[in-house]
Amino acid sequence: MPGFEIFGDEERREVQDVLDTGVLFRYGFDAARKGHWKARELEKEITALTGAAHCHVCASGTAALSVALAACGVGAGDEVIVPPFTFIATVEAVLNAGAVPVFADIDETLCLDPAAVTRAVTPRTRAVLPVHMCGAMARIDALQKVCEEHGLILIEDACQAFGATFQGRALGTFGRMGCFSFDAVKTITCGEGGAVITDDAQLYALADAWADHGHDHVGDDRGLEGHPILGTNCRISELNAAVGLAQVRKMPHILETQRRHKGALREALYGIEGLAFREVPDPRGDSATFLSFFLPDEDKARKTAAALAAGGVDGCFYWYDNNWHYLRRWDHLKKLKSAARLPLTLLDEVPDYSRLALPRSDAVMGRTISMLIKLSWTDDEVAQRGEKMAAIIRQA
Ligand SMILES: *Cc1c(COP(=O)(O)O)cnc(C)c1O
């Protein structure tokens, strides 16, 4: 999945444009920038790729989540339903918005289970924030329905699923807003970067303003712009956007390569007794950044992950024991450890995450291994990897 594998002359050329003008800021300096608007061009490429009406690129995927929550009006005391399997950034964005993360179980899609979301709804629930983990989709149609039925705002964390689709429609376009990350290890990278997309012009205007201290971006004199709301700074620099611009144009090649590699590896593991693949609601739309599979039980999965690592099969993740991506090891969250007091500690009922038990999610994650699909492998390397993995898994 990592776009950094294909950093080349295209990226260097785009960055050079910015260095040649010295305009590193995405707004203003119209004459000096000699027609180079890298952030703006990247936004155009992302709307073209996703089919969304609007896009705002920003400093990171985490910033994108904060922008989306703010623009959608999710804030102080609002409950937001999130999955326990994600990168911690999803949860941090909710906490930093002053809102309350409420965890619902995942299922064998490795994403939120719509029935579990329904059970987690309370009168204080404001939004549902599914995460399309490891390149493929949640049951996004069912989640959309749950949100409609309960009058909830759907925001998609598609940080790991740029380029993925469900029934032909880009992930990120099912919710009121969708969020992407272009950090160093994502499908494409800006070095650091992110984006929000939406079809709603009003939400876009709020996002665009909130991410830049409330600036309305009307007129051509930044000093004279209106600022209808307070906001913050989530801006991307032109240098970062330039890298993203070269990368986004490589998406067809990235998707084609990942899908070919994943297809071959899936084939190699197909039929191994006790091995099952992650459920993907629309396999054609999988961006194929990871191959995820289940072993019969936790013990077998842990042993298999260790055997794969010992056998030199790199890039295999056993998330259940990993302290960045699954709730089980999030001790900082369980103790609400932060640099400063979090807004949710002012609530009458402060949630006690240390007592949170999600046995159904544990049962899924305890059996899951995911392998990163790389772009730089040759077809021969993929074939050898497949054979090696199959042999190791059969023996483990
Ligand atoms: C990477 C990631 C983020 C955060 O993106 P950054 O650009 O690193 O801030 C958020 N959610 C998920 C699921 C991610 O994988």
The ligand as an SDF file (V2000), in Angstrom:
LIG
                    3D

 15 15  0  0  0  0  0  0  0  0999 V2000
   -3.5740    6.9090    9.4700 C   0  0  0  0  0  0  0  0  0  0  0  0
   -4.9320    6.9360   10.0470 C   0  0  0  0  0  0  0  0  0  0  0  0
   -5.4870    8.0890   10.6090 C   0  0  0  0  0  0  0  0  0  0  0  0
   -4.6850    9.3370   10.8540 C   0  0  0  0  0  0  0  0  0  0  0  0
   -4.0540    9.8440    9.7480 O   0  0  0  0  0  0  0  0  0  0  0  0
   -2.7280   10.7710    9.9340 P   0  0  0  0  0  0  0  0  0  0  0  0
   -2.5840   11.3530    8.5580 O   0  0  0  0  0  0  0  0  0  0  0  0
   -1.6030    9.8760   10.2940 O   0  0  0  0  0  0  0  0  0  0  0  0
   -3.0360   11.7990   10.9490 O   0  0  0  0  0  0  0  0  0  0  0  0
   -6.7930    8.0320   11.0450 C   0  0  0  0  0  0  0  0  0  0  0  0
   -7.5250    6.9190   10.9570 N   0  0  0  0  0  0  0  0  0  0  0  0
   -7.0310    5.7820   10.4330 C   0  0  0  0  0  0  0  0  0  0  0  0
   -7.8940    4.5830   10.3380 C   0  0  0  0  0  0  0  0  0  0  0  0
   -5.7140    5.7600    9.9830 C   0  0  0  0  0  0  0  0  0  0  0  0
   -5.2150    4.6140    9.5070 O   0  0  0  0  0  0  0  0  0  0  0  0
  1  2  1  0
  2  3  1  0
  2 14  2  0
  3  4  1  0
  3 10  2  0
  4  5  1  0
  5  6  1  0
  6  7  2  0
  6  8  1  0
  6  9  1  0
 10 11  1  0
 11 12  2  0
 12 13  1  0
 12 14  1  0
 14 15  1  0
M  END
$$$$
